[in-house]
Amino acid sequence: MALPFFTFALAFWLGWKNRRKPAIILFSISLLLILLLAKLHITNALNLQF
């Protein structure tokens, strides 16, 4: 989960530097990464043994 954090941080930094278009693109990529990682973790079978 470090990659989405760094992409969000870089998007925030670019927005802070008034680079609007790259910040929006990077923010969109960050959201896509979160969705892909969430899908991966949500659809994995639980390894439970009772």
CHARMM-style PDB file with segment names, atoms N, HN, CA, C and O in Angstrom:
ATOM      1  N   MET     1       0.812  -1.198   0.000  1.00  0.00      PROA
ATOM      2  CA  MET     1       0.000   0.000   0.000  1.00  0.00      PROA
ATOM      3  C   MET     1       0.858   1.267   0.000  1.00  0.00      PROA
ATOM      4  O   MET     1       0.337   2.375   0.122  1.00  0.00      PROA
ATOM      5  N   ALA     2       2.133   1.103  -0.133  1.00  0.00      PROA
ATOM      6  HN  ALA     2       2.557   0.202  -0.233  1.00  0.00      PROA
ATOM      7  CA  ALA     2       2.997   2.281  -0.170  1.00  0.00      PROA
ATOM      8  C   ALA     2       2.899   3.009  -1.507  1.00  0.00      PROA
ATOM      9  O   ALA     2       2.991   4.236  -1.554  1.00  0.00      PROA
ATOM     10  N   LEU     3       2.712   2.257  -2.595  1.00  0.00      PROA
ATOM     11  HN  LEU     3       2.637   1.261  -2.557  1.00  0.00      PROA
ATOM     12  CA  LEU     3       2.648   2.887  -3.916  1.00  0.00      PROA
ATOM     13  C   LEU     3       1.483   3.872  -4.037  1.00  0.00      PROA
ATOM     14  O   LEU     3       1.690   4.985  -4.520  1.00  0.00      PROA
ATOM     15  N   PRO     4       0.261   3.506  -3.617  1.00  0.00      PROA
ATOM     16  CA  PRO     4      -0.812   4.509  -3.676  1.00  0.00      PROA
ATOM     17  C   PRO     4      -0.525   5.725  -2.793  1.00  0.00      PROA
ATOM     18  O   PRO     4      -0.864   6.851  -3.155  1.00  0.00      PROA
ATOM     19  N   PHE     5       0.101   5.495  -1.632  1.00  0.00      PROA
ATOM     20  HN  PHE     5       0.376   4.580  -1.337  1.00  0.00      PROA
ATOM     21  CA  PHE     5       0.431   6.624  -0.767  1.00  0.00      PROA
ATOM     22  C   PHE     5       1.381   7.587  -1.477  1.00  0.00      PROA
ATOM     23  O   PHE     5       1.174   8.800  -1.456  1.00  0.00      PROA
ATOM     24  N   PHE     6       2.421   7.042  -2.104  1.00  0.00      PROA
ATOM     25  HN  PHE     6       2.589   6.056  -2.121  1.00  0.00      PROA
ATOM     26  CA  PHE     6       3.385   7.907  -2.782  1.00  0.00      PROA
ATOM     27  C   PHE     6       2.791   8.601  -3.998  1.00  0.00      PROA
ATOM     28  O   PHE     6       3.140   9.746  -4.285  1.00  0.00      PROA
ATOM     29  N   THR     7       1.905   7.929  -4.714  1.00  0.00      PROA
ATOM     30  HN  THR     7       1.622   6.999  -4.481  1.00  0.00      PROA
ATOM     31  CA  THR     7       1.283   8.596  -5.862  1.00  0.00      PROA
ATOM     32  C   THR     7       0.334   9.696  -5.395  1.00  0.00      PROA
ATOM     33  O   THR     7       0.259  10.754  -6.020  1.00  0.00      PROA
ATOM     34  N   PHE     8      -0.396   9.454  -4.296  1.00  0.00      PROA
ATOM     35  HN  PHE     8      -0.335   8.595  -3.789  1.00  0.00      PROA
ATOM     36  CA  PHE     8      -1.233  10.516  -3.744  1.00  0.00      PROA
ATOM     37  C   PHE     8      -0.371  11.689  -3.259  1.00  0.00      PROA
ATOM     38  O   PHE     8      -0.718  12.850  -3.476  1.00  0.00      PROA
ATOM     39  N   ALA     9       0.735  11.381  -2.612  1.00  0.00      PROA
ATOM     40  HN  ALA     9       1.016  10.438  -2.436  1.00  0.00      PROA
ATOM     41  CA  ALA     9       1.620  12.441  -2.112  1.00  0.00      PROA
ATOM     42  C   ALA     9       2.211  13.242  -3.270  1.00  0.00      PROA
ATOM     43  O   ALA     9       2.300  14.467  -3.194  1.00  0.00      PROA
ATOM     44  N   LEU    10       2.613  12.563  -4.330  1.00  0.00      PROA
ATOM     45  HN  LEU    10       2.541  11.567  -4.391  1.00  0.00      PROA
ATOM     46  CA  LEU    10       3.163  13.263  -5.488  1.00  0.00      PROA
ATOM     47  C   LEU    10       2.092  14.106  -6.178  1.00  0.00      PROA
ATOM     48  O   LEU    10       2.373  15.213  -6.638  1.00  0.00      PROA
ATOM     49  N   ALA    11       0.869  13.586  -6.251  1.00  0.00      PROA
ATOM     50  HN  ALA    11       0.642  12.686  -5.877  1.00  0.00      PROA
ATOM     51  CA  ALA    11      -0.233  14.362  -6.832  1.00  0.00      PROA
ATOM     52  C   ALA    11      -0.503  15.609  -5.988  1.00  0.00      PROA
ATOM     53  O   ALA    11      -0.735  16.691  -6.528  1.00  0.00      PROA
ATOM     54  N   PHE    12      -0.474  15.454  -4.673  1.00  0.00      PROA
ATOM     55  HN  PHE    12      -0.286  14.575  -4.234  1.00  0.00      PROA
ATOM     56  CA  PHE    12      -0.670  16.602  -3.787  1.00  0.00      PROA
ATOM     57  C   PHE    12       0.436  17.634  -3.989  1.00  0.00      PROA
ATOM     58  O   PHE    12       0.173  18.835  -4.048  1.00  0.00      PROA
ATOM     59  N   TRP    13       1.674  17.156  -4.092  1.00  0.00      PROA
ATOM     60  HN  TRP    13       1.888  16.181  -4.044  1.00  0.00      PROA
ATOM     61  CA  TRP    13       2.806  18.063  -4.276  1.00  0.00      PROA
ATOM     62  C   TRP    13       2.707  18.805  -5.603  1.00  0.00      PROA
ATOM     63  O   TRP    13       2.969  20.006  -5.671  1.00  0.00      PROA
ATOM     64  N   LEU    14       2.326  18.082  -6.659  1.00  0.00      PROA
ATOM     65  HN  LEU    14       2.113  17.107  -6.603  1.00  0.00      PROA
ATOM     66  CA  LEU    14       2.166  18.737  -7.966  1.00  0.00      PROA
ATOM     67  C   LEU    14       1.042  19.769  -7.919  1.00  0.00      PROA
ATOM     68  O   LEU    14       1.155  20.841  -8.515  1.00  0.00      PROA
ATOM     69  N   GLY    15      -0.031  19.449  -7.218  1.00  0.00      PROA
ATOM     70  HN  GLY    15      -0.123  18.579  -6.734  1.00  0.00      PROA
ATOM     71  CA  GLY    15      -1.108  20.419  -7.055  1.00  0.00      PROA
ATOM     72  C   GLY    15      -0.654  21.641  -6.273  1.00  0.00      PROA
ATOM     73  O   GLY    15      -1.068  22.764  -6.560  1.00  0.00      PROA
ATOM     74  N   TRP    16       0.193  21.417  -5.291  1.00  0.00      PROA
ATOM     75  HN  TRP    16       0.530  20.505  -5.058  1.00  0.00      PROA
ATOM     76  CA  TRP    16       0.734  22.516  -4.488  1.00  0.00      PROA
ATOM     77  C   TRP    16       1.600  23.446  -5.343  1.00  0.00      PROA
ATOM     78  O   TRP    16       1.652  24.654  -5.113  1.00  0.00      PROA
ATOM     79  N   LYS    17       2.280  22.853  -6.339  1.00  0.00      PROA
ATOM     80  HN  LYS    17       2.237  21.871  -6.526  1.00  0.00      PROA
ATOM     81  CA  LYS    17       3.153  23.623  -7.231  1.00  0.00      PROA
ATOM     82  C   LYS    17       2.401  24.190  -8.440  1.00  0.00      PROA
ATOM     83  O   LYS    17       3.028  24.653  -9.392  1.00  0.00      PROA
ATOM     84  N   ASN    18       1.066  24.157  -8.409  1.00  0.00      PROA
ATOM     85  HN  ASN    18       0.557  23.780  -7.635  1.00  0.00      PROA
ATOM     86  CA  ASN    18       0.198  24.678  -9.474  1.00  0.00      PROA
ATOM     87  C   ASN    18       0.399  23.976 -10.805  1.00  0.00      PROA
ATOM     88  O   ASN    18       0.273  24.598 -11.860  1.00  0.00      PROA
ATOM     89  N   ARG    19       0.707  22.691 -10.767  1.00  0.00      PROA
ATOM     90  HN  ARG    19       0.809  22.186  -9.910  1.00  0.00      PROA
ATOM     91  CA  ARG    19       0.776  21.873 -11.984  1.00  0.00      PROA
ATOM     92  C   ARG    19      -0.482  21.023 -12.007  1.00  0.00      PROA
ATOM     93  O   ARG    19      -0.474  19.851 -11.630  1.00  0.00      PROA
ATOM     94  N   ARG    20      -1.563  21.643 -12.457  1.00  0.00      PROA
ATOM     95  HN  ARG    20      -1.570  22.595 -12.762  1.00  0.00      PROA
ATOM     96  CA  ARG    20      -2.888  21.073 -12.307  1.00  0.00      PROA
ATOM     97  C   ARG    20      -3.102  19.793 -13.119  1.00  0.00      PROA
ATOM     98  O   ARG    20      -3.571  18.794 -12.575  1.00  0.00      PROA
ATOM     99  N   LYS    21      -2.770  19.809 -14.398  1.00  0.00      PROA
ATOM    100  HN  LYS    21      -2.389  20.621 -14.840  1.00  0.00      PROA
ATOM    101  CA  LYS    21      -3.037  18.645 -15.258  1.00  0.00      PROA
ATOM    102  C   LYS    21      -2.272  17.399 -14.797  1.00  0.00      PROA
ATOM    103  O   LYS    21      -2.887  16.341 -14.669  1.00  0.00      PROA
ATOM    104  N   PRO    22      -0.945  17.477 -14.541  1.00  0.00      PROA
ATOM    105  CA  PRO    22      -0.258  16.266 -14.048  1.00  0.00      PROA
ATOM    106  C   PRO    22      -0.787  15.808 -12.684  1.00  0.00      PROA
ATOM    107  O   PRO    22      -0.812  14.610 -12.403  1.00  0.00      PROA
ATOM    108  N   ALA    23      -1.205  16.745 -11.844  1.00  0.00      PROA
ATOM    109  HN  ALA    23      -1.185  17.719 -12.073  1.00  0.00      PROA
ATOM    110  CA  ALA    23      -1.732  16.376 -10.528  1.00  0.00      PROA
ATOM    111  C   ALA    23      -3.039  15.604 -10.675  1.00  0.00      PROA
ATOM    112  O   ALA    23      -3.260  14.620  -9.969  1.00  0.00      PROA
ATOM    113  N   ILE    24      -3.894  16.037 -11.577  1.00  0.00      PROA
ATOM    114  HN  ILE    24      -3.714  16.836 -12.151  1.00  0.00      PROA
ATOM    115  CA  ILE    24      -5.166  15.342 -11.789  1.00  0.00      PROA
ATOM    116  C   ILE    24      -4.929  13.959 -12.383  1.00  0.00      PROA
ATOM    117  O   ILE    24      -5.590  12.995 -11.997  1.00  0.00      PROA
ATOM    118  N   ILE    25      -3.998  13.858 -13.312  1.00  0.00      PROA
ATOM    119  HN  ILE    25      -3.460  14.641 -13.626  1.00  0.00      PROA
ATOM    120  CA  ILE    25      -3.681  12.557 -13.911  1.00  0.00      PROA
ATOM    121  C   ILE    25      -3.121  11.615 -12.856  1.00  0.00      PROA
ATOM    122  O   ILE    25      -3.523  10.453 -12.789  1.00  0.00      PROA
ATOM    123  N   LEU    26      -2.217  12.091 -12.048  1.00  0.00      PROA
ATOM    124  HN  LEU    26      -1.891  13.035 -12.102  1.00  0.00      PROA
ATOM    125  CA  LEU    26      -1.622  11.256 -11.009  1.00  0.00      PROA
ATOM    126  C   LEU    26      -2.641  10.877  -9.944  1.00  0.00      PROA
ATOM    127  O   LEU    26      -2.600   9.765  -9.417  1.00  0.00      PROA
ATOM    128  N   PHE    27      -3.546  11.779  -9.625  1.00  0.00      PROA
ATOM    129  HN  PHE    27      -3.579  12.682 -10.053  1.00  0.00      PROA
ATOM    130  CA  PHE    27      -4.610  11.474  -8.674  1.00  0.00      PROA
ATOM    131  C   PHE    27      -5.513  10.381  -9.233  1.00  0.00      PROA
ATOM    132  O   PHE    27      -5.931   9.484  -8.500  1.00  0.00      PROA
ATOM    133  N   SER    28      -5.812  10.452 -10.519  1.00  0.00      PROA
ATOM    134  HN  SER    28      -5.472  11.181 -11.114  1.00  0.00      PROA
ATOM    135  CA  SER    28      -6.637   9.420 -11.157  1.00  0.00      PROA
ATOM    136  C   SER    28      -5.936   8.068 -11.146  1.00  0.00      PROA
ATOM    137  O   SER    28      -6.565   7.039 -10.900  1.00  0.00      PROA
ATOM    138  N   ILE    29      -4.640   8.074 -11.412  1.00  0.00      PROA
ATOM    139  HN  ILE    29      -4.130   8.910 -11.611  1.00  0.00      PROA
ATOM    140  CA  ILE    29      -3.859   6.833 -11.365  1.00  0.00      PROA
ATOM    141  C   ILE    29      -3.866   6.269  -9.941  1.00  0.00      PROA
ATOM    142  O   ILE    29      -3.953   5.056  -9.752  1.00  0.00      PROA
ATOM    143  N   SER    30      -3.775   7.141  -8.956  1.00  0.00      PROA
ATOM    144  HN  SER    30      -3.705   8.126  -9.110  1.00  0.00      PROA
ATOM    145  CA  SER    30      -3.794   6.699  -7.559  1.00  0.00      PROA
ATOM    146  C   SER    30      -5.117   6.031  -7.214  1.00  0.00      PROA
ATOM    147  O   SER    30      -5.139   4.990  -6.558  1.00  0.00      PROA
ATOM    148  N   LEU    31      -6.213   6.626  -7.652  1.00  0.00      PROA
ATOM    149  HN  LEU    31      -6.195   7.472  -8.185  1.00  0.00      PROA
ATOM    150  CA  LEU    31      -7.518   6.024  -7.391  1.00  0.00      PROA
ATOM    151  C   LEU    31      -7.657   4.683  -8.097  1.00  0.00      PROA
ATOM    152  O   LEU    31      -8.230   3.744  -7.542  1.00  0.00      PROA
ATOM    153  N   LEU    32      -7.145   4.588  -9.300  1.00  0.00      PROA
ATOM    154  HN  LEU    32      -6.680   5.351  -9.750  1.00  0.00      PROA
ATOM    155  CA  LEU    32      -7.186   3.325 -10.025  1.00  0.00      PROA
ATOM    156  C   LEU    32      -6.372   2.256  -9.302  1.00  0.00      PROA
ATOM    157  O   LEU    32      -6.793   1.102  -9.228  1.00  0.00      PROA
ATOM    158  N   LEU    33      -5.214   2.631  -8.772  1.00  0.00      PROA
ATOM    159  HN  LEU    33      -4.872   3.568  -8.832  1.00  0.00      PROA
ATOM    160  CA  LEU    33      -4.398   1.681  -8.001  1.00  0.00      PROA
ATOM    161  C   LEU    33      -5.137   1.196  -6.761  1.00  0.00      PROA
ATOM    162  O   LEU    33      -5.100   0.008  -6.442  1.00  0.00      PROA
ATOM    163  N   ILE    34      -5.803   2.102  -6.064  1.00  0.00      PROA
ATOM    164  HN  ILE    34      -5.833   3.067  -6.323  1.00  0.00      PROA
ATOM    165  CA  ILE    34      -6.566   1.725  -4.874  1.00  0.00      PROA
ATOM    166  C   ILE    34      -7.667   0.739  -5.243  1.00  0.00      PROA
ATOM    167  O   ILE    34      -7.869  -0.259  -4.552  1.00  0.00      PROA
ATOM    168  N   LEU    35      -8.380   1.020  -6.338  1.00  0.00      PROA
ATOM    169  HN  LEU    35      -8.215   1.831  -6.899  1.00  0.00      PROA
ATOM    170  CA  LEU    35      -9.457   0.120  -6.756  1.00  0.00      PROA
ATOM    171  C   LEU    35      -8.922  -1.255  -7.149  1.00  0.00      PROA
ATOM    172  O   LEU    35      -9.514  -2.275  -6.795  1.00  0.00      PROA
ATOM    173  N   LEU    36      -7.813  -1.286  -7.874  1.00  0.00      PROA
ATOM    174  HN  LEU    36      -7.333  -0.457  -8.161  1.00  0.00      PROA
ATOM    175  CA  LEU    36      -7.241  -2.566  -8.277  1.00  0.00      PROA
ATOM    176  C   LEU    36      -6.747  -3.369  -7.078  1.00  0.00      PROA
ATOM    177  O   LEU    36      -6.970  -4.578  -7.004  1.00  0.00      PROA
ATOM    178  N   LEU    37      -6.083  -2.706  -6.149  1.00  0.00      PROA
ATOM    179  HN  LEU    37      -5.903  -1.724  -6.210  1.00  0.00      PROA
ATOM    180  CA  LEU    37      -5.595  -3.405  -4.955  1.00  0.00      PROA
ATOM    181  C   LEU    37      -6.746  -3.865  -4.072  1.00  0.00      PROA
ATOM    182  O   LEU    37      -6.679  -4.940  -3.477  1.00  0.00      PROA
ATOM    183  N   ALA    38      -7.796  -3.064  -3.981  1.00  0.00      PROA
ATOM    184  HN  ALA    38      -7.851  -2.190  -4.464  1.00  0.00      PROA
ATOM    185  CA  ALA    38      -8.954  -3.461  -3.181  1.00  0.00      PROA
ATOM    186  C   ALA    38      -9.629  -4.680  -3.802  1.00  0.00      PROA
ATOM    187  O   ALA    38     -10.017  -5.609  -3.094  1.00  0.00      PROA
ATOM    188  N   LYS    39      -9.768  -4.673  -5.127  1.00  0.00      PROA
ATOM    189  HN  LYS    39      -9.453  -3.919  -5.703  1.00  0.00      PROA
ATOM    190  CA  LYS    39     -10.371  -5.831  -5.793  1.00  0.00      PROA
ATOM    191  C   LYS    39      -9.534  -7.079  -5.560  1.00  0.00      PROA
ATOM    192  O   LYS    39     -10.077  -8.155  -5.314  1.00  0.00      PROA
ATOM    193  N   LEU    40      -8.235  -6.943  -5.634  1.00  0.00      PROA
ATOM    194  HN  LEU    40      -7.793  -6.069  -5.834  1.00  0.00      PROA
ATOM    195  CA  LEU    40      -7.355  -8.086  -5.405  1.00  0.00      PROA
ATOM    196  C   LEU    40      -7.534  -8.639  -3.994  1.00  0.00      PROA
ATOM    197  O   LEU    40      -7.620  -9.854  -3.817  1.00  0.00      PROA
ATOM    198  N   HSD    41      -7.590  -7.777  -3.001  1.00  0.00      PROA
ATOM    199  HN  HSD    41      -7.520  -6.790  -3.145  1.00  0.00      PROA
ATOM    200  CA  HSD    41      -7.687  -8.233  -1.615  1.00  0.00      PROA
ATOM    201  C   HSD    41      -9.092  -8.693  -1.256  1.00  0.00      PROA
ATOM    202  O   HSD    41      -9.256  -9.585  -0.423  1.00  0.00      PROA
ATOM    203  N   ILE    42     -10.101  -8.100  -1.869  1.00  0.00      PROA
ATOM    204  HN  ILE    42      -9.968  -7.376  -2.545  1.00  0.00      PROA
ATOM    205  CA  ILE    42     -11.477  -8.473  -1.536  1.00  0.00      PROA
ATOM    206  C   ILE    42     -11.836  -9.821  -2.139  1.00  0.00      PROA
ATOM    207  O   ILE    42     -12.565 -10.597  -1.520  1.00  0.00      PROA
ATOM    208  N   THR    43     -11.341 -10.112  -3.323  1.00  0.00      PROA
ATOM    209  HN  THR    43     -10.749  -9.482  -3.825  1.00  0.00      PROA
ATOM    210  CA  THR    43     -11.747 -11.346  -4.002  1.00  0.00      PROA
ATOM    211  C   THR    43     -10.880 -12.547  -3.651  1.00  0.00      PROA
ATOM    212  O   THR    43     -11.192 -13.656  -4.085  1.00  0.00      PROA
ATOM    213  N   ASN    44      -9.826 -12.381  -2.900  1.00  0.00      PROA
ATOM    214  HN  ASN    44      -9.572 -11.480  -2.548  1.00  0.00      PROA
ATOM    215  CA  ASN    44      -9.005 -13.524  -2.475  1.00  0.00      PROA
ATOM    216  C   ASN    44      -9.777 -14.390  -1.500  1.00  0.00      PROA
ATOM    217  O   ASN    44     -10.526 -13.887  -0.662  1.00  0.00      PROA
ATOM    218  N   ALA    45      -9.592 -15.671  -1.612  1.00  0.00      PROA
ATOM    219  HN  ALA    45      -8.984 -16.080  -2.292  1.00  0.00      PROA
ATOM    220  CA  ALA    45     -10.243 -16.594  -0.680  1.00  0.00      PROA
ATOM    221  C   ALA    45      -9.543 -16.506   0.677  1.00  0.00      PROA
ATOM    222  O   ALA    45      -8.323 -16.367   0.762  1.00  0.00      PROA
ATOM    223  N   LEU    46     -10.343 -16.589   1.718  1.00  0.00      PROA
ATOM    224  HN  LEU    46     -11.334 -16.701   1.649  1.00  0.00      PROA
ATOM    225  CA  LEU    46      -9.774 -16.566   3.062  1.00  0.00      PROA
ATOM    226  C   LEU    46      -9.199 -17.933   3.381  1.00  0.00      PROA
ATOM    227  O   LEU    46      -9.800 -18.958   3.059  1.00  0.00      PROA
ATOM    228  N   ASN    47      -8.066 -17.947   3.997  1.00  0.00      PROA
ATOM    229  HN  ASN    47      -7.578 -17.115   4.258  1.00  0.00      PROA
ATOM    230  CA  ASN    47      -7.395 -19.185   4.357  1.00  0.00      PROA
ATOM    231  C   ASN    47      -7.714 -19.508   5.816  1.00  0.00      PROA
ATOM    232  O   ASN    47      -6.855 -19.429   6.694  1.00  0.00      PROA
ATOM    233  N   LEU    48      -8.956 -19.868   6.040  1.00  0.00      PROA
ATOM    234  HN  LEU    48      -9.653 -19.933   5.326  1.00  0.00      PROA
ATOM    235  CA  LEU    48      -9.403 -20.181   7.415  1.00  0.00      PROA
ATOM    236  C   LEU    48      -9.455 -21.681   7.619  1.00  0.00      PROA
ATOM    237  O   LEU    48      -9.911 -22.424   6.749  1.00  0.00      PROA
ATOM    238  N   GLN    49      -8.995 -22.110   8.750  1.00  0.00      PROA
ATOM    239  HN  GLN    49      -8.625 -21.506   9.456  1.00  0.00      PROA
ATOM    240  CA  GLN    49      -9.068 -23.519   9.097  1.00  0.00      PROA
ATOM    241  C   GLN    49      -9.585 -23.637  10.524  1.00  0.00      PROA
ATOM    242  O   GLN    49      -9.026 -23.057  11.454  1.00  0.00      PROA
ATOM    243  N   PHE    50     -10.657 -24.395  10.677  1.00  0.00      PROA
ATOM    244  HN  PHE    50     -11.112 -24.867   9.921  1.00  0.00      PROA
ATOM    245  CA  PHE    50     -11.242 -24.571  12.005  1.00  0.00      PROA
ATOM    246  C   PHE    50     -11.068 -25.986  12.478  1.00  0.00      PROA
ATOM    247  OT1 PHE    50     -11.499 -26.326  13.580  1.00  0.00      PROA
TER     248      PHE     50
END
